[in-house]
Amino acid sequence: MPGADNGRPAVDLGDLRLFAVVAEELHFGRAAARLHLSQPGLSYRVRALEDALGYQVLARNRRGVRLTPAGEVLLAGARRLLGEAHRVVDDGGRVARGELATVRVGFVGTALYSLLPAVLREARVRYPELQVRVEERKSAEQVRLLQQGQLDLGLVHLPVDPRSGLEATPVLEDPVGIALPAGHRLAAGETVALSDLAQEAFVLFPRDLEPQTYDRYTDACVTAGFAPRVAHEATGLQTILALVAAGTGVAFVARSVARSLTRSGVVFRPLRGAAPHLVTGPVRVAGSGHPGAALLREIVLGLGTERNGKSQEPDFLLDG
């Protein structure tokens, strides 16, 4: 029976698209050309559509074609359905490409003063519907969360353990200087030799949070002829600098932080001679198939290439 409910729609999207084109043209010849059909074939399919619906949608006479009242209602609904179908197909493609994904991103504190803001700005421009959720974490914790599937991408200090199951790409190399209390005896100079700090107390983070970075700092001190005396440990950069401002010690600080952050009571000075460097880059689980993380990683790599192509010697000599 025409239009009967037999568990399937009376018409499909192809029928509705065909009808919509005819309704827009109100001319079978022009509609057939748009649809790449013969005019007799198009007429047959319109009649088959009307038979399936059980009512007439087009009135035909010698003067041309017009929509019936039922046809006008069907056209409005067909346009809505066809538009929604296009959106569904397009959304599926964007999900497959990662453009509609949610990406959980960890970052080390120094990335907040170097790569991260530029990455987030570029992601909003390129993929406005990509949801990026960021959280500051030390490198070791990011590695653990990536391995547990609780992060999709990390911005960490490299290297990472090659046995970790993660793939990492170095992007940004950041020389490290020293944060001194304002009025410190070494603050008058433009640079500081690491050996001049042999008698100083240091403020560092706990080693288990950033073992590679911690060892890089302490190894630099040993190379300069002394083992650093760690007077205080703190997990956050702001806390470390607050302790420096209070005169409790000195601290290693990346240049990107020194040129971007002003802290009352603290001065930043570059280290003279060989100085430790921080290497930052994106890390993800090896073979990760997360499309949104892949898009964000490409942005990080692209911005890193741009930055490395420019001068990396901005003024480090900053007084807080």
N, C-alpha and C positions, 0 to 999 in steps of 0.2 A: 504493500500500500504506500503511495507516495507520502513522504514526510513522516512515516511511521517510526516510532522509537523501537529500533531493533538492537539497541546497545551501541550503535555507532552514530556519529553525526550524519545528518542528512547530506551535508556538503563538506568539502575539505577546504583548506586554505587556497589551494590552486583554483578551485571553483570561484571562491570569493575574489581572488585577484583578477581573474578573467572578467567577472561581472563588474568589478570596480573600474577597469579600463574601459569597458563598453559604456558604462554609466558616465564616465568623464568625457568621452568623445561624443557620445550620442550619434555615432556613425560607425556602422559595422566595417566599412572599408578601412578607415583610419585606425580603428581598434585592432583589426586583424594585422595591419602592418606593424603596429607597436608590439603585438604579441607574437609576431612571426608565424602566423597561422593563415590558412586560406580563409576567405570570407565564408564560403559554405561550411567549412569545418567549424568556424566560430559560431555561426548561426545554430548549427546542430548542438554544440555544447551549451549554448545559452538555453535552448529548449530543454535539453536534458537536465539542466540546473533547475528550471522551473518545474519540471516533472518531479524532481526529487523533493523540491520544497512544497509542492502542492498548491502553489499560487503563482500568479504572473507578476514579474518584476519589471518588464519592459513592454510598453505599448508601441506597436509598429503600425504605421500607415504609409500612404503614398508620400506624405510630407516629411517623413523621417521617423525618428525614434525618440521616445520620451520615457521617463521613469513613471511607473505607477506609484500611488501612495505607499504601497507595501515595498516597492523597490527603493523609495527614498529612505525608509526606515532601515532596510537591509543595507543600503550603501553606507549609512552612518555607522552602523555596527561593524560592517566589513572593514571600514577604514580603521576603526579602533583595534579590531583584532589583528589586522595586518601590521599596524604600527607596533602593537605589543609583541607580535611574533618577531619582527625585525629587532626589537630591543632585546628580547630573550636570546636570540642568536648572537647578537653583538655582545651582550653581557657574557655569554658563555665563552666567546673568543677572548674577551678581556680577562676573564678569570684564568683561562688557559695560559695567557701571556703574562699573568701576574699583575695586571693593571688594577684589578679589583680586590687584590689580596690584602691581608693584614700581616705585616712583618714586625716581629719582635726583635728589637735591636738593642744590644748592650754596647756600652762605650766606656772607655777609660776617661778619667777626668780631664786629661790634657786634650782629648779630642774635642771637648767642648770649646776650646780656644783655638782649634785649628780646623779640622775637617768637618766636624758634625754640622755646624750651622749651614755651611755651603751645601752639604749633601741634602739636608732637609729642604732648603730653598729650591734646589734643582729638582728634587722629587716632586714637590708641589707643582712646579711648572710643567714637568713632563707627564706626570701621572697623578692628576689631581684627586683621583678616587682611590689611590693606593694609601692604605692606612698604615702609618708607621708609629709604632709604640716604642719609645726609647726608655732605657733605664741605665743609670750609672752604676757600673760594677767594676771591680778590679779584675785584672786579666785572668787570674786563676779561677775566680768564681764564674767568669764568662765561659771559660773552657768547660767547667763542670756543667753549667746550664745548657750549653750547646750539645754536649754529649747526652744529656738527659732529655733533649728535645724541648726545653723550655725557652730557648732562644733560637731564632732563625739565622741571625747574623751577628757577629761581634766586631767591634773596633778595639783591638787589643794592642798591647806592646809585644813585639815579636823579639825572639822566635817563640814558637810553641813546641812542645815536645812532639817530635815526629811520630811517636807511638800513640798519640792522642786520638787518631782517626779524623783529624781536622785538616783542612787545606787552608793555607794562609798565603797572602800576597803582600809583601812590603810596599808601602805607598809613600810614606812621609818620614823623612829623617829629621829629627829635631835635636839640635845641640842643647846640652844642659849647662846651666849656670848656677849661681849660688844666690840665695836670699839671705840678706844680713839685716840685723836690727838697725834701724836708723841711728846714726851716731857711732856705729861700730868703727873701730880703728882702721879697718880695711875699706870702709865705704868711700873714703876720699879718692881712691884710685879708680881708674876706668876699668881695670881688670883685676882679677884675683888669681894668684897661683894656688893650686890645690894644696901644695906643701905648706902654705901659710896658714892653713886651717888645722894643722896637726894637733894643736892644743884646744881646739874649739869643741864644744858640745854640739851634737847633731840631733836634729829632729827628723825621724824617718817613720815610714809606715811599717807595720809588721811584715816580716819577710814572707810569710805564707800567702799573703795577698798578691804579691808581685815578685815571686822569687827571682825571675830573670833580671828585672830592673834593679831590685835590691842588690843582687850580686854585682851588677854592672857598676853601681855606685861604690860599693865597698871595695871592689877590685881596683877601681880608679884611685881610691885612697891608698891602698896597699902599694900600687905602682908609684905613688907620690912619696912613699916612705913611712906611712903610718896606718894603723888600724883605727877607723873612726869610733869615737866614743859616743854611743847613742844614749842621750839623756832622756829623751821622750819618744814615744811612739804615738802616732795618730793616723786615723784611716782617711780623713778627708783633707783636701788641699786647703780649704779655708781654716780648718783647725790647725794645720801645720803652720800656716802663715801667721795665725793669731799667736801661736807659741813663739815664733820668731820675733814678732812685734813686741812681745812681752820680755824679750831679752833672754829667753831660756836656751837658745841655741841658734844654729844656722841650718839651712835646708837646701837640698838640691831642687832646682826648679827648671822646667823646660823653657826654652826661649819663647815658644808660642804663648805660654802662660805669662811670662814676664812682659811681653809686648802688649798683651791684651788686658791684663788685670792690674788695677791699682789697689794697693793695700797700705793704709796709713801705718806708719811706723816701720815700714819694710823698704829696703832698697834692693834692687836686683843688679848683679854684676856678672859679666861673662867670665868664664874660666880661661886663664892664659895657658897656652900650650895644649897638650892632649887633654881633651875633655870627653866625658861619656856622652853618648847620643842615645836618644830614644827612637826606636823604629816602630811606627804604627801602621797597621793595615787591617783589611777585612779578613775575617775568619769564618768559616762555615764547616759543617760536617761534609767530609769528602763524599762526592757523588750526590750531594743534596739536590732534590728535585723541586725545591720550593721556588716557584717562578717569580714571586714578588721579591724574595731575597736576592735572586739572580739579577733582577732589574736594579735593585739598590746597590748591589756590589759593582755593577757596571758603572754606575754614577760615581761611586767612590774611586774606582780605578781611573776614570776619566778625569776627575778633579785632581787626583794625585799627579797624573801626567802633566796637567796644566801647571800645577804649583811647582813641580820639579823643573819645568822648563823656564821658570822665572827665577830671579835672584832670591836666594834664601838667606840673605844677610841683612835683615832689618836691624835697626838700632836696638840693642839689648840694654843699654845703659839707662835704667829707669829708676827714679826715686819715688818712694811711696809717701 
